[in-house]
Structures are given as C-alpha cells and as structure tokens.
C-alpha cells in the first residue's frame, strides 16, 4: 500500500470521526457543559472543536476525495471536476451572500474559517466539491452503465444535482437554527427557515459544474461503467455527510426535512450504488470493500511492513 493510499484512508476516516466529534460537542456538550468537568482536558478540547472543528473535517474530506479521484481515475479527472466545482460554487455563494441570488438573502457567521471577500468561508466551495463529486459519481454508476447515450448523461447530471440538493435539504435547517448557527437567513423562508429558491439554486449550481465535468470526462475510459468497489468511497462520503446533517436536524427537533432527504437523497444514493455493476473482487460481501479503519490496519499490520 502506498503512502498516498494510507493518507487517503486516514483522511477519510478522520473526516467521519471529526464529524462525530463535532456532533457530540454541538448536541451533547453544549446543552450540558457540566460534562466537561468529567473529561480530561475537556474544556480545552471543546474550545478547539468549536473554534476549528468545522474547518478540520472539511479539509480532511477534501484531501480524502482528491486523493481518491487521483488514485482511481487520474489527475485530469480530479482537476477537471474540482476546478469547475470550486469556481462555480464560489461564484454562486459570493452572488448569494451579496445579492441574494440564487439562494436567497443570507450571511455566513464564524466557525467555518477565513471568509473570501469577507463573505464566504473558504471551506464552503470545498464542501461543494467533495459532496458534489460523490453525488455525481454515484449517479453515473447507477445510470450510465455501458451505454452512454446523451439521455443517460443528462439523467446522471440531474440525479447527481438532486442528491447534492437533498443533502442541503437536511443540512440547512439545522446548521442555521442550531444553538451555534453557522449562517443565518435575513428573510427566513417557508421551508423550516429556508426559502424555496434555495433548492433551485443548489440544483442549478450543482448541475452546472457536473455538466462541465461530464464534458471533460467523456474520453476517460476509467470513468465509464463504474462498479460498486469504485463507488464505495463516494457512498461513504455522501452517507456520512448526510448522517451528520440528519443528526443535527434531530438534535434541533426538525424531522420533516429528514424524511424528504431520505426519499430523494440517501435512498437514491444507495440505489445508484446497488445498480452499479458488481466488481470482480466483491464476490460475497460488498461491505468487505469498505476502506479499513486505520487503527484496524495498524493492529493487523506489523510495524515496518507494507501491504
């Protein structure tokens, strides 16, 4: 196993675990600060988590997905998605925070890192990238197959944009209404504080950078007929971030977006993975293709031995 593959795994599972750590802080410790008295260095860890926890988990997710794309499909596939995703999503966010178009009238608070132009945290376009490419790869795997007609291409882009929008279905109400909100709406909308135009903005923004990537990816044979093993990392990434949003919503007593998100997001994502071709190495249990937790790898691999 190469050093970059080890870094990819550490970042992937670090991303998942840091989200769980952040959930514990927001939903468990914040309402009950007396818990910190019983934890070693509890107050210090809590301050670190609140000050930079959001930045850390987003950076870990970005590195994990970037290394996965480079390893699985090549550096051209990675950059031809990442660059349009960052540029288009940042443009939409800057427009949204300064003019209200296309998402509505909102502003970011602190907690997600340095703000570009004083408006958009630098981590926001990164989250569009790694969740967006995970959603699009799942859609491609479930819908394209070997026959890449233009109808299927459009269906994959629309499905990927829908999966991305569905994540925000669940995330936005919780992250803007939690005890420590990360953004707020100047004019709260009818859907649990969100304006309905926000959904259209998410769908169109995602569809735009997915369409650009689809044009660049046409000649890459490794991106055709994706199988379940290749899609395992995107599935983990999408479901982990969806679960984070879901638990945040549960903690805030917001349930309707969860059910809608499951119907149009989590369930279709799993279905796309399931309908992708079964990989040749996944003969029995698909779960066996999950990247192992680094701690398990350390226990099973003697020091100084690489696989």
RAURTA-V20582 format. One record per residue. SS is DSSP state (a for helix, b for strand, c for the rest). OMEGA is omega in whole degrees, 0 to 359 (* if undefined). Layout:
SS,OMEGA + SS,OMEGA
This chain:
c,183 + c,179 + a,180 + a,177 + a,177 + a,178 + a,178 + a,181 + a,179 + a,180 + a,180 + a,182 + a,173 + a,176 + a,181 + a,183 + a,179 + a,175 + a,177 + a,178 + a,178 + a,177 + a,179 + a,180 + a,184 + a,188 + a,185 + a,185 + a,183 + c,178 + c,183 + c,185 + a,179 + a,178 + a,183 + a,180 + a,184 + a,182 + c,176 + c,182 + c,185 + a,182 + a,180 + a,179 + a,180 + a,179 + a,178 + a,182 + a,182 + a,183 + a,186 + a,182 + a,180 + a,179 + a,183 + a,184 + a,177 + a,178 + a,178 + a,178 + a,179 + a,181 + a,181 + a,183 + a,178 + a,179 + a,177 + a,180 + a,180 + a,182 + a,189 + a,188 + a,179 + c,185 + a,179 + a,178 + a,180 + a,185 + a,181 + a,170 + a,187 + a,184 + a,176 + a,181 + a,180 + a,184 + a,184 + a,180 + a,178 + a,178 + a,179 + a,181 + a,178 + a,177 + a,181 + a,183 + a,180 + a,182 + a,184 + c,178 + c,12 + c,188 + c,188 + c,185 + c,184 + b,177 + b,176 + b,174 + c,180 + c,176 + c,181 + c,173 + c,181 + c,181 + b,176 + b,183 + c,181 + c,186 + c,190 + b,176 + b,183 + a,181 + a,184 + a,176 + a,178 + a,179 + a,173 + a,182 + a,190 + a,174 + a,180 + a,180 + a,176 + a,179 + a,183 + a,178 + a,177 + a,179 + a,178 + a,181 + a,183 + a,188 + a,187 + c,183 + c,181 + c,182 + c,183 + c,176 + c,181 + a,177 + a,179 + a,177 + a,178 + a,179 + a,179 + a,178 + a,180 + a,180 + a,177 + a,179 + a,178 + a,178 + a,179 + a,179 + a,182 + a,175 + a,179 + a,173 + a,187 + a,186 + a,191 + a,180 + a,182 + a,185 + a,179 + a,183 + a,178 + c,179 + c,175 + c,184 + c,180 + c,171 + b,179 + b,180 + b,178 + c,176 + c,182 + c,181 + b,187 + c,183 + b,179 + c,178 + b,181 + b,171 + c,182 + c,179 + a,178 + a,180 + a,178 + a,179 + a,178 + a,182 + a,184 + a,179 + a,178 + a,180 + a,181 + a,183 + a,173 + a,178 + a,177 + a,179 + a,180 + a,178 + a,180 + a,186 + a,186 + a,185 + a,180 + c,184 + a,181 + a,179 + a,178 + c,176 + c,181 + c,180 + b,186 + c,181 + c,178 + c,184 + c,183 + a,178 + a,176 + a,180 + a,178 + a,182 + a,182 + a,183 + a,178 + a,180 + a,175 + a,180 + a,176 + a,179 + a,181 + a,180 + a,174 + a,179 + a,177 + a,179 + a,178 + c,180 + c,181 + c,190 + c,184 + a,178 + a,179 + a,181 + a,177 + a,179 + a,178 + a,184 + a,185 + a,182 + a,187 + a,181 + a,176 + a,178 + a,178 + a,179 + a,178 + a,178 + a,183 + a,182 + a,174 + c,179 + b,178 + c,183 + c,183 + c,182 + c,180 + c,186 + c,188 + c,187 + c,179 + a,181 + a,179 + a,181 + a,176 + c,175 + c,184 + c,174 + c,181 + a,181 + a,178 + a,180 + a,180 + a,180 + a,186 + a,183 + c,179 + c,180 + c,178 + c,180 + c,178 + c,182 + c,*
